Amino acid sequence: MNLKILAKELNLSFSTVSKALRDSHEISPATKQRVLEKAKELNYQVNPLASNFRKQKSKTIAVIIPEVVNDFFGPVINGIESIAQEKGYHVLIYLTHDSMQKELEISKLLQNGRVDGIMISLASQTSNTDHLNILKEKEIPLVFFDRIASQVGTPVVITDDYHCGFIATEHLITNGCKRIAFLTISENLSISNDRKNGYLDALKANNIKHDQSLIRFCNEDDISNKDNIKSLFSSNVQPDGIFASVEKLAVATYQICEELALNIPKDVKVITFSNSYMAALLNPPLSTITHPAFEMGRESATILFKLIEKKGLNRIPEKTVLKSNLIIRASSVR
């Protein structure tokens, strides 16, 4: 069933039926009612995509994220969806798998106006943002969240990663740690660098000289990450505290400690950034910095729709910072 057949069944013009379905003031209430009843009888479904193309709106937004096997991005997407549904929009999810090349390919795909706006959290490999500058130059509404590129000059929604890095490190120091290792996944990402700077400043504020060998850059390969962490405990400066910038590195630390018969928290204390409910179920329960993921999704989407609708543009902040929570559990206390 399509519009042309529906018009023929009603013995009305294509234009009249189309306007009636769009509740146009040009069509009488009696005709609108007749059209709606016949449409229901024949199970006619409006094609929103075709209708939106005629209006030059796709009613679709894109969300580009590095991964889905992550307890942070799931709630973020739920937050985005909650706003998109209110606006009558569809959400397309694109995965970069932390690859800059994949991110570039997706951005090229979206340059043709197939979506009305884009939200993105950068891939860990992204070291150049020219492809994202092109999106801005094409005036495609763009919002960064969590993993941002502030140099592109579009709104960003983040948490205070520097502050969180500071308080996580200071928490370990308060609980007796003096040789704290910092595990991170990227030298490119702003969140990694902000967390590392918070870690370094907390050491400095507590008169602890930092040892570069205790800062370890890991990657997407679990085996090499475990080898990297294992080498920490066989070095001359064996850590008594581990600050993991992402949860998977904390989990790898647990595995290595079990392999080496090291007790958490007696021999080494552990804290990480995590939104996973599993953190509380580990043995011992894992101390975390927990981000407001759902709220980040809602806030990012709210800002994006202001850009799409061109409403309140002068009131949109360049940077929105949300508060995170330190959740202390047994893995990091005396």
C-alpha positions, 0 to 999 in steps of 0.5 A, a space after each residue: 500500500 502506498 500513497 498513490 493507491 490510497 488516493 485512487 481508493 478514495 477517488 481523491 488527488 495525490 496532493 489532497 491525500 498527502 495534505 490530509 495526512 499531514 493535517 494541513 489547514 487547506 483540507 477540511 476536517 471531514 476529508 481528513 477524517 475520511 482519509 485517516 479512516 481509509 488509511 487505517 482500513 488499508 493499513 497504510 503506513 506513512 514513510 517518514 524517511 521519504 517525508 523527511 527528505 522532502 523537508 530536507 531533514 533526515 530526522 536521524 542523528 549519528 553517534 560515533 563511539 569507540 566500542 560497545 563492550 564497555 559499561 560506560 557507552 551503554 548508559 550514554 546511548 540510553 541517555 541520548 535515546 531518551 532525548 531523541 525519542 522526545 524529538 521524534 528522531 532515530 539514532 544511528 550508532 557507528 563503531 570505530 573500534 578505536 581506529 582512527 582510520 575507521 573514524 575517518 571513513 565514518 565521518 566521510 560517510 556522514 558528510 553528505 547530510 544523511 544525518 541532521 547532527 553527530 555526537 562523537 567520542 574519539 577513538 584512542 588512535 585518533 591523533 589528527 582531527 582534520 576529518 572532524 574539522 571538515 564536518 564543522 566546515 560543512 556546518 553539520 551540528 557536532 558535539 563531542 562527549 567524554 573523549 573530545 577534540 577541543 581544537 575543533 571548536 564545537 561544544 563538548 560534554 565531559 567530566 573533570 578527569 583531572 580532578 578525578 585523577 587527582 583524588 583517586 591518586 590521593 586516596 591511594 596515598 592516604 591509604 599508605 601507597 608510595 609507589 603508585 603505577 598509572 595505567 592508561 590506553 592512549 597518549 592521544 586522548 584528552 581524558 588519558 592526559 587529564 587523568 595522568 596530569 591529575 595523578 602527577 600533581 597529586 604525587 607532587 602535592 604529597 611530596 612523592 617523586 614520580 617514577 616514569 617507569 611506573 607510567 605504562 601505556 597499554 593498548 587493545 591487546 589483552 595479552 600484551 597488557 597483562 605482560 606490561 602489567 606483569 613486568 611492573 611487579 618484576 621491576 626494581 620499583 614494584 608498585 604498592 598501588 595501581 591507578 588504572 585509567 580504564 576498567 579493563 586494565 584494573 581487571 587485568 591487574 587482578 588477574 596478574 595479582 592472582 597469578 603472582 599470588 599478590 594480595 589486594 589490598 594488602 600487597 597492592 591497592 587498586 582503583 580505576 574509572 568504571 561504570 560497571 556493576 561488576 566492580 562491586 562483585 570482584 574479590 575484593 570489591 573494586 574502588 572506582 571513579 564512576 561517571 554520570 554516563 546516562 546524564 552525559 548522553 542526555 546533556 550531549 543530545 540536548 545540546 545537539 538538538 539546540 544546534 539542529 533547531 538553532 535555538 538558544 545558540 548564544 546560551 550553549 556553553 563551549 564546555 559542560 563539565 559533569 560531576 563524577 563520584 569516588 566509590 571506595 571499596 575494599 581494593 584500595 583501603 588499608 
